[in-house]
Amino acid sequence: MVPAAILSEEMMEQLEARGAHDELIQHWGSIENKAFPTTMSRPLPLEVRGATLRFMRFLAETMDLAPSAWFRAAVLLDAACLKVEGGLPLKDLPTTAAALVVLVKKADTADFDFYGPHLQAQIMQLHSCFTTLGYEAEQQEITANTIHRQELALMALLRWQVNVPSIESWLSVFCTRLMLMSDAALFPCLQWVWRFCTMHAEPFVLLGPAWPTLKPRNAAQGLLCVGLLAVGLMSLDSMSPSELELEAWESIFQQFQRQQSEGLVLQKVDIDHVETATCSDLATLHNDLSIMLTLLVVPMPQQQPPLHASAPSS
């Protein structure tokens, strides 16, 4: 049971004001469950998905979208692929990828005029990339109308829900909630955790698609626990798997703990606060942490989290 008593009336008002209240988490959870049903279609080949996501990131940057927009577009791609019986045809994938970024752009601003030869040429380059990877996909004529028709088809496929929460969205809300429940002395440490998580979120998304058994929320919860353990805000023994010796568990985190947090107050965060911040129970957090470590312990980058990354305000 999540200890809701931790949240005072004043805290609940602050969460409401910052758009991080319990009802939002419940609403996002409902959207996510509908976006990632238990029935699954054929996923994209990983190298094709990776090339597509990198194309979408370039396109988002070209459109002057915030970094969070790429995460939103990526989760829409995964949701769309799961909903197409037999899998998304490769011949439609470049136009689909462009249309998803356009939809995210339109959700952010009504002032959009990006259709044109430049966008069409970029889409054709992704077709060529698939060929280089060994996948033959029939090339179609790309026009502004082609992209617009694909936008409408995607809206229908996604049931007009283009605001599916991403791993970055969940991390932002969880960190905001945890900051509001914590002592001010811990804010620098929690901001470090935010930077750590966002730095590792992108390689995680590129590793593989969001899935019914590992939705963006579960990934965010697992990554948040990794960050809290890495910086020392949670004791390693508090989340140690029963089947693993503590020494072996500690060795897993040695790569993360190379980042020494000089000058940071390392007061422990109560596990009840983490449960309340995520609206999840300890068993779920344990499971999400275990999955994330299994996926990321080898590929994770070793560099320090960038100091310029924008963290949620306290």
Secondary structure in CASP SS format (residue, H / E / C, confidence):
PFRMAT SS
TARGET T0000
AUTHOR 0000-0000-0000
METHOD secondary structure of the structure
MODEL  1
M C 1.00
V C 1.00
P C 1.00
A H 1.00
A H 1.00
I H 1.00
L C 1.00
S C 1.00
E H 1.00
E H 1.00
M H 1.00
M H 1.00
E H 1.00
Q H 1.00
L H 1.00
E H 1.00
A H 1.00
R C 1.00
G C 1.00
A C 1.00
H C 1.00
D H 1.00
E H 1.00
L H 1.00
I H 1.00
Q H 1.00
H H 1.00
W H 1.00
G H 1.00
S H 1.00
I H 1.00
E H 1.00
N H 1.00
K H 1.00
A H 1.00
F C 1.00
P C 1.00
T C 1.00
T C 1.00
M C 1.00
S C 1.00
R C 1.00
P C 1.00
L C 1.00
P C 1.00
L H 1.00
E H 1.00
V H 1.00
R H 1.00
G H 1.00
A H 1.00
T H 1.00
L H 1.00
R H 1.00
F H 1.00
M H 1.00
R H 1.00
F H 1.00
L H 1.00
A H 1.00
E H 1.00
T H 1.00
M C 1.00
D C 1.00
L C 1.00
A C 1.00
P H 1.00
S H 1.00
A H 1.00
W H 1.00
F H 1.00
R H 1.00
A H 1.00
A H 1.00
V H 1.00
L H 1.00
L H 1.00
D H 1.00
A H 1.00
A H 1.00
C H 1.00
L H 1.00
K H 1.00
V C 1.00
E C 1.00
G C 1.00
G C 1.00
L C 1.00
P C 1.00
L H 1.00
K H 1.00
D H 1.00
L H 1.00
P H 1.00
T H 1.00
T H 1.00
A H 1.00
A H 1.00
A H 1.00
L H 1.00
V H 1.00
V H 1.00
L H 1.00
V H 1.00
K H 1.00
K H 1.00
A H 1.00
D H 1.00
T C 1.00
A C 1.00
D C 1.00
F C 1.00
D C 1.00
F C 1.00
Y C 1.00
G C 1.00
P H 1.00
H H 1.00
L H 1.00
Q H 1.00
A H 1.00
Q H 1.00
I H 1.00
M H 1.00
Q H 1.00
L H 1.00
H H 1.00
S H 1.00
C H 1.00
F H 1.00
T H 1.00
T H 1.00
L C 1.00
G C 1.00
Y C 1.00
E C 1.00
A C 1.00
E C 1.00
Q C 1.00
Q C 1.00
E C 1.00
I C 1.00
T C 1.00
A H 1.00
N H 1.00
T H 1.00
I H 1.00
H H 1.00
R H 1.00
Q H 1.00
E H 1.00
L H 1.00
A H 1.00
L H 1.00
M H 1.00
A H 1.00
L H 1.00
L C 1.00
R C 1.00
W C 1.00
Q C 1.00
V C 1.00
N C 1.00
V C 1.00
P C 1.00
S C 1.00
I H 1.00
E H 1.00
S H 1.00
W H 1.00
L H 1.00
S H 1.00
V H 1.00
F H 1.00
C H 1.00
T H 1.00
R H 1.00
L H 1.00
M H 1.00
L H 1.00
M C 1.00
S C 1.00
D C 1.00
A H 1.00
A H 1.00
L H 1.00
F H 1.00
P H 1.00
C H 1.00
L H 1.00
Q H 1.00
W H 1.00
V H 1.00
W H 1.00
R H 1.00
F H 1.00
C H 1.00
T H 1.00
M H 1.00
H H 1.00
A H 1.00
E H 1.00
P H 1.00
F H 1.00
V H 1.00
L H 1.00
L H 1.00
G C 1.00
P C 1.00
A C 1.00
W E 1.00
P C 1.00
T C 1.00
L E 1.00
K C 1.00
P H 1.00
R H 1.00
N H 1.00
A H 1.00
A H 1.00
Q H 1.00
G H 1.00
L H 1.00
L H 1.00
C H 1.00
V H 1.00
G H 1.00
L H 1.00
L H 1.00
A H 1.00
V H 1.00
G C 1.00
L C 1.00
M C 1.00
S C 1.00
L H 1.00
D H 1.00
S H 1.00
M C 1.00
S C 1.00
P C 1.00
S C 1.00
E C 1.00
L C 1.00
E C 1.00
L H 1.00
E H 1.00
A H 1.00
W H 1.00
E H 1.00
S H 1.00
I H 1.00
F C 1.00
Q C 1.00
Q C 1.00
F H 1.00
Q H 1.00
R H 1.00
Q C 1.00
Q C 1.00
S C 1.00
E C 1.00
G C 1.00
L C 1.00
V C 1.00
L C 1.00
Q C 1.00
K C 1.00
V C 1.00
D C 1.00
I H 1.00
D H 1.00
H H 1.00
V H 1.00
E H 1.00
T H 1.00
A H 1.00
T H 1.00
C C 1.00
S C 1.00
D C 1.00
L H 1.00
A H 1.00
T H 1.00
L H 1.00
H H 1.00
N H 1.00
D H 1.00
L H 1.00
S H 1.00
I H 1.00
M H 1.00
L H 1.00
T H 1.00
L H 1.00
L H 1.00
V C 1.00
V C 1.00
P C 1.00
M C 1.00
P C 1.00
Q C 1.00
Q C 1.00
Q C 1.00
P C 1.00
P C 1.00
L C 1.00
H C 1.00
A C 1.00
S C 1.00
A C 1.00
P C 1.00
S C 1.00
S C 1.00
END
